[in-house]
Amino acid sequence: MTIPKVIYQTWKTKSLHENCIKIRDNIKKLNPNYQVILYDDYDMDTFIKTNFNDYIYNCYTQLNVGAAKADFWRYCVLYINGGVYLDMDSNIVRPLDDLILEDDQCIITREGNSGIFNNWIMIFEKNHPILLESINKCCFNIMNKTTNDICYLTGPHGPFTNSINEILTPFYNKKTNNLYFENDSDLNSVLNVKTNATRCRFYGVDMGSFASFKHEYVYYLYKGHTYWRDETSIFK
């Protein structure tokens, strides 16, 4: 199985400022053999309702903040389809074909924030167990209202980083509480072996020089919209 050449993004609307369209157009130019697909709020809702059971869909509909919904959905769309996920305020600045290898199952990269794996850009084949575990952890947190902090409720600090460690640490040959702090070469020599049923390739911080956390036109993206950290009602 190979990682599909599709880049998924989501935003509240498909009506974007011309400067934000420039960013997407440049991503397409850098990656001409990739589809770049934008989902709006309606599309996300429809996708999860169509592809998952009532329990998972019900968990998703309990969320009131777009950023939390986008966290949840990115795990879902990559689990069903595989491909690349990229935040709308982030950018891909080098061709993905120079990064993604034919036999990759997933590429995991770190945040600059110590101990946290990055979910603003994600690269996975479909049906990867880390994604399913991330979905399940989101559902548990939502149904139990474990926190009002989106980063821990649905995001990288909670479900995603915890799922990576829980799925992969049992296969690692060193005792560690967090794979984040291990060297890529050590991790990949054990966790990216082709004979492993579940494999992951670890790749630096923020996908190295292939992506940037924020693009230059972030102001235009959020203009007229409430920034997600300023949202006060997490749950419906």
N, C-alpha and C positions, 0 to 999 in steps of 0.2 A: 504494500500500500504506500502511496506517495501523498505528500501534502498538496492539496489542490491549489491551483494558481488563482486564488480569489482573495481579495482584500475586502473585509467587511468593516463598515463604519455605521454609526447611528447618531442621529440628532433629532431634536424635537420636530423639525420640519425639513422638507427637502428644498425649501426656498432659502438659499444661502447668499451671503454677501459676495460680490464679485471677487474680492480678494481671497476669500475662502475657497471659491471655485478654482482660483489659480493654483492653490496648494494641491487640490485634488487632481487638477490637470497635469501638474508636474509629476505627481506620483504615477499617473498613467503613462507619461512619456518615459519615465525611468524604468517602468515595468510594462512594456507594451503587450506582453503575452499574459498579463493578469487582468481579470475582471475586477473592477472597483465598484462595489455595490453599497448604496446608502439605504439604510432602513430608518423610517421615522417611527414615532410612537405607535401608530396604528399597525405598521408592519411588524414591529417587535411583538406586540400583543397577539396578532394573528399567528405569527410563527410559533410561539410557545403554546398557544391553544391548540394548534394543528398537530404539533409534533410530540407533545408530552401529555401525561395523564392529568386528570382533574386536580389531583393533590398539588402537583408542581405548578400548574397554572394558577390555582387558588393562592399559593404562596406568592407568586409573582404579582398578582393583582392586589395584594395587601400593601404593596409599596407605593409611596406617594411622591417620591423624588426621582427625577429622571436619571440621575447618576447611579442610584441603587438599581434601578431597572436595567440600565445599560450594563452594569456589572453582571447581573443575573443572566441577561440575554446573551452576552458574549460567550459565557460558558456553554450555553444551550446551542447557539448557532455553530460553534466550532465542534461541539460534541456530535451534532447531527451531520454536518457537512464537511468539517475540516477546513483548513485554510489559514488565513492571517486575519487577526483583528487589530485595528488601530483606532485609538481615540481620535475624535474629530479635531481636537486642539493640538494634536501631535503630527509628526511628519516623517515620511520615509525619504531619506536623502541619498541612498545608494541602491542599485538594483538588487532586488531580493534573490535573484538567481545566483548572485555572488555569495550569498549567505546560506541559502537552503540547499542541502544535499539531497540527492535522489532517495536515499534510504533513511532520511530523518523521520522519526515519529513525532517528535516535538523539539522545540528549542526553548529553553528556559533561560531567562536573563534576570539580573538583579536590579532592584531600585538603588538609588544613591542612599536612601534611608537604610541604615544598618539592619540586617536581619530580615528584610522584606523582599520577596520576589515580585517582579514587575508584571502588572496586568494591563498596562496601557498599550503595549504591543504584545501580542500572543501569537505563536505559530504552532499549530497542532494538526495531526491527522485526525480524522473522525473516530469516534468511539473510544477516545483515550480515557483511561480510568481516572486520571487526575481531574479531568473535566466533570465526569459524573460525580466524583466525590465533592467537588466544589459546588455543584448544583445541590447535592444533598445537604451540605453544610449550610448553604444559604437558606434552604427550606427550614432546617432546624432553628437557625437564628431568628428567622422571620416569625415562625409560629410560636416561638418562646419569647420573642421580643427581648433578646439577650442584651442588646445595646442600641443606643441611638446614634452611634458613630458609624457612618456608612463604610468607612475603611475597614472596620471590624465586622460589620453586619454582612456585607456582600463583597467587599473589596479585597485588595491584596494583603492587608494586614491580618485578615481573618481567614475566610474560606480558601483562598488561593494558596497562600504560603503554607497554611496548615495541611492542605491536601497534598501538596508536593512532598512535604516532609513525612507525612503518614504513609503515603504510597511507596515512596522510594527508599526511605531510611532503612527499612528491614533488609534491603538488598545490598546495602553499602557495607564495606568491610572495615569501617572504623566507627567507633561509638561517637555519636554527635547528637546534639539537641536540635541543630539547625544546619541543613546542608549549605545554606547561604555562605557560611564561613569556611567552607572547604574549597580547595583549588579546583579549577575547571579540569585540569589534566587528571587529577586524582578521581574526581567524580566521573568523568567520561570514560576512564579506563575500566570502570566497574559498571556504571549505569547506562552506558551507551554501546554495550557489546551486542553484536548482531544476533547472537544466540538468545538474547533476553526477549521474552515475550513482550514485556513492557520496557521501552527504552526512552531515554531523554538525553538530549545534548545540552550541556550548560555552556552559556556564552556570555561571559563578562557582565558588564553593567549597561543597562539601557540599549542592548543589542549593539554595543560598541559604536562604530561610526556609521551604522546603517540607518539609524533613526534619531530623531530629536524629540525631547519631551514636550516642548511647546514650539509651535511655529510662530512666525513673525506677525501673523494677523489675528491672534487670539482675541484682541479687543473687538474686532468686527464680528467675531463669532458670538460673543457673549452680549454684545450691545442689544439692549432691549429685553434681555433674559436675566432671571435671577441666577446668580452663581450658586452651584450646588452646595457649597459649604455654608451658604447663608440661609438655606432652607431649614425650617424649624419643625415641620410636621413630616416625620419620616414614614409613619404608617397611616393608612386610611382608617 
